[in-house]
Amino acid sequence: MTNIALIVLDTLRYDAFEDHFDWVPGRRFEHAWSTSHWTVPAHASLFTGRYASEVGIYAGAQTFDIADPLLAERLRSAGYTTRAFSANPNISPVFDADRGFDQFEKSHRLQHHGDELFDWDDFIAQTRDRGPERYALALGKVLFGEDRTLPSLKHGAKLKLRDTRFGHHLDAVDDGARAALELVRETTFGDDEFLFVNLMEAHSPYDPPPEWKTVDVDIDGLAASLGEPTDDPADLERAYDDCVRYLSDVYERLFAHLRASFDLIVTVSDHGELLGEHGGWEHLSGLYPELARVPLSVFDAREGAVEDVTYDETPVTLLDVHETVLAAAGLESDPAARGRDLTAISDRDSAGRPDGDEGGPDGAFREGETLVEYHGLPERHLDALRRKGFADLEYRTRWLDGVALGEYFGYETFDGFEEWGESPYEDPRARLGELVDAIDRRTDVEEDIELDDSVLQQLEDLGYA
């Protein structure tokens, strides 16, 4: 069987990938679109080949509590060794994103999740106003509690030192990319391997290692989108670019190790980022082409060494990644899944299919046509905004939809309907309505999960609470 790696460069814009990742070899799809504007629903599409709302994931239900097997579960059942590394608290065991993985490693910020370590993040969140005596209190809890003492002390020291001038000497200086690199270096991969990695370096708070940092910023994307950013917009763009340059550097080293063990390496972003376009910042303020268009590259060494970059204008979607991985593993498609194998796309497909030539499991979607979903803001975001003084936020709970095909994106906003590129449709709004009607949305899922203070703090640090 084929060894497969799926690498998600979280929050990486298409144009940033083009500027800084020209070294990535393989087939690069220039018109790839996500199914959402943020992490959880986009990963739901990667893991199921379906739209997030079809499998019951939306703003009010973000746990991977899905009845059908996820991608890693299918691969493990077929005999694959399944490994994962995630730096994203949304893609962690807390939300059942570890389903199907034999090994699920986490960045330094998430290491206590599911481990017998003292929960430093929870302790810090609850004792922020206690002063210096809280450290003595923490030491007592570690020494006399039921957690593993030495690993807990070591983890706490790393978290503390990271914020000092000595922090750049630690492996934990970034959001996990160096740890992922070390994991790949130290792992002896055998046959029939599947590796999933989520790297968060391009995500806010835009805090790369000191040697890559040219500016300090403090971004709060939702508040900035409703008002004004507290930093100079030029500084925010520069800080994001610093992070992307660092991500490219560390991923180039990681990729060099991956290609020694993996036949197929899919590099993709789950969504983009707003850097002031449309008055928005980060990626939770609606649907826009800067959020929905994503980089997607497929390195396939099964037919010989691949060194060059080839550009493909075929309209593709994040849903196709799921099918590509299944096909590489020799597994049958999920009848409910919507993607196609990107490695099997022919020259004929590159020109796109003519109007009226429909494809997809229900006959509604044309090949490469993507429905992009905005599920509104969950209550924890609204609460955070209210605490900051914002009112009249109910309109932010509205669902919005967009349709993408090749170089075109038509999308709903809170103020109406907008278009990017030349429309292939006589009536794009009508076409969008047809696609929405063609899927069966599960919006009755009630999420029964209580997040502890440490997880909420991590989500808040990333702008998700």
CORHUHU-V117034 format. One record per backbone hydrogen bond with DSSP energy under -1.0 kcal/mol. NH is the residue of the N-H (numbers start at 1). CO is the residue of the C=O. E is the energy in kcal/mol with one decimal. If there is no record, write none. Layout:
# CORHUHU-V117034
NH & CO & E
NH & CO & E
This chain:
# CORHUHU-V117034
4 & 193 & -2.8
5 & 264 & -2.7
6 & 195 & -3.1
7 & 266 & -3.1
8 & 197 & -3.2
9 & 268 & -2.7
10 & 8 & -1.2
10 & 199 & -1.6
12 & 9 & -1.5
17 & 13 & -1.9
18 & 14 & -2.1
19 & 15 & -1.8
20 & 16 & -1.9
21 & 17 & -2.3
24 & 21 & -1.7
26 & 308 & -2.6
27 & 298 & -2.8
28 & 310 & -3.5
29 & 296 & -2.7
30 & 312 & -2.5
33 & 316 & -1.3
34 & 292 & -3.3
42 & 38 & -1.5
43 & 39 & -2.7
44 & 40 & -2.0
45 & 41 & -1.5
46 & 42 & -1.8
47 & 43 & -2.6
48 & 44 & -1.3
49 & 45 & -2.6
54 & 51 & -1.2
57 & 52 & -2.5
58 & 61 & -1.8
61 & 58 & -1.6
64 & 95 & -2.9
65 & 63 & -2.2
66 & 64 & -1.5
71 & 47 & -1.4
74 & 70 & -2.1
75 & 71 & -2.1
76 & 72 & -2.6
77 & 73 & -2.2
78 & 74 & -1.2
79 & 76 & -1.6
80 & 75 & -2.5
81 & 192 & -2.8
83 & 194 & -2.9
84 & 103 & -1.8
85 & 196 & -2.0
86 & 105 & -2.0
87 & 198 & -1.3
91 & 88 & -1.3
95 & 92 & -1.5
96 & 93 & -1.7
97 & 92 & -2.1
99 & 96 & -1.1
101 & 98 & -2.0
102 & 82 & -1.6
103 & 82 & -1.7
105 & 84 & -3.2
107 & 86 & -1.7
110 & 107 & -1.5
113 & 110 & -2.1
115 & 112 & -1.4
117 & 115 & -1.2
120 & 118 & -1.7
123 & 119 & -2.2
124 & 120 & -3.1
125 & 121 & -2.3
126 & 122 & -1.6
127 & 123 & -1.2
130 & 127 & -1.9
134 & 131 & -1.8
135 & 132 & -1.8
137 & 133 & -1.8
138 & 134 & -2.5
139 & 135 & -2.3
140 & 136 & -2.1
141 & 137 & -2.0
142 & 138 & -2.4
143 & 139 & -2.7
144 & 140 & -2.3
145 & 141 & -1.0
148 & 116 & -3.0
152 & 148 & -1.7
153 & 149 & -2.5
154 & 150 & -2.5
155 & 151 & -2.3
156 & 152 & -2.3
157 & 153 & -2.3
158 & 154 & -2.0
159 & 155 & -2.1
160 & 156 & -2.1
161 & 157 & -3.0
162 & 158 & -2.0
163 & 160 & -1.1
164 & 161 & -2.1
167 & 164 & -1.7
169 & 166 & -2.0
170 & 167 & -1.9
173 & 170 & -1.1
180 & 176 & -2.5
181 & 177 & -2.4
182 & 178 & -2.4
183 & 179 & -2.4
184 & 180 & -2.3
185 & 181 & -2.4
186 & 182 & -2.3
187 & 183 & -1.3
194 & 81 & -2.8
195 & 4 & -2.4
196 & 83 & -2.2
197 & 6 & -2.2
198 & 85 & -2.2
199 & 8 & -2.5
203 & 200 & -1.8
206 & 203 & -1.3
212 & 209 & -2.2
224 & 220 & -2.8
225 & 221 & -2.1
226 & 222 & -1.5
227 & 223 & -1.6
236 & 232 & -1.9
237 & 233 & -2.3
238 & 234 & -2.0
239 & 235 & -2.7
240 & 236 & -2.4
241 & 237 & -2.2
242 & 238 & -2.3
243 & 239 & -2.0
244 & 240 & -2.2
245 & 241 & -2.6
246 & 242 & -2.1
247 & 243 & -2.7
248 & 244 & -2.6
249 & 245 & -1.8
250 & 246 & -2.5
251 & 247 & -2.6
252 & 248 & -2.0
253 & 249 & -1.3
254 & 250 & -2.1
255 & 251 & -3.4
256 & 252 & -1.6
257 & 253 & -1.1
258 & 254 & -2.3
259 & 255 & -2.5
261 & 258 & -2.0
262 & 258 & -2.4
263 & 3 & -1.3
264 & 3 & -2.1
265 & 299 & -2.5
266 & 5 & -2.9
267 & 297 & -2.8
268 & 7 & -2.5
269 & 295 & -1.5
272 & 291 & -2.1
274 & 282 & -3.2
276 & 280 & -2.2
279 & 276 & -1.7
280 & 277 & -2.3
282 & 274 & -1.7
291 & 288 & -1.7
292 & 288 & -2.2
293 & 289 & -2.3
294 & 32 & -2.1
297 & 267 & -2.8
298 & 27 & -2.6
299 & 265 & -2.7
301 & 263 & -3.1
304 & 301 & -1.4
310 & 26 & -2.5
312 & 28 & -2.8
316 & 31 & -2.3
318 & 33 & -2.2
320 & 317 & -1.9
321 & 318 & -1.3
323 & 319 & -1.1
324 & 320 & -2.3
325 & 321 & -2.2
326 & 322 & -2.0
327 & 323 & -2.7
328 & 324 & -2.1
329 & 325 & -1.6
330 & 327 & -1.3
331 & 326 & -2.7
337 & 334 & -1.6
338 & 49 & -2.9
344 & 341 & -1.2
350 & 346 & -1.1
352 & 349 & -2.3
357 & 354 & -2.1
358 & 356 & -1.2
359 & 365 & -1.8
363 & 360 & -1.0
369 & 366 & -2.2
370 & 404 & -2.9
372 & 402 & -2.8
373 & 35 & -2.7
374 & 400 & -2.6
377 & 396 & -1.1
382 & 378 & -1.7
383 & 379 & -2.8
384 & 380 & -1.7
385 & 381 & -2.3
386 & 382 & -2.4
387 & 383 & -2.2
389 & 386 & -1.7
390 & 385 & -2.2
396 & 393 & -2.0
397 & 394 & -2.1
398 & 395 & -1.4
400 & 374 & -2.2
402 & 372 & -2.0
403 & 410 & -3.0
404 & 370 & -2.6
405 & 408 & -2.1
408 & 405 & -1.6
409 & 420 & -2.4
410 & 403 & -2.6
411 & 418 & -2.8
412 & 401 & -2.5
413 & 416 & -3.7
418 & 411 & -2.9
420 & 409 & -2.4
431 & 427 & -2.2
432 & 428 & -2.5
433 & 429 & -2.0
434 & 430 & -2.0
435 & 431 & -2.0
436 & 432 & -2.2
437 & 433 & -2.2
438 & 434 & -1.1
442 & 53 & -3.4
456 & 452 & -2.2
457 & 453 & -2.3
458 & 454 & -2.2
459 & 455 & -2.5
460 & 456 & -2.4
461 & 457 & -2.4
462 & 458 & -1.1
463 & 460 & -1.6
464 & 459 & -3.5
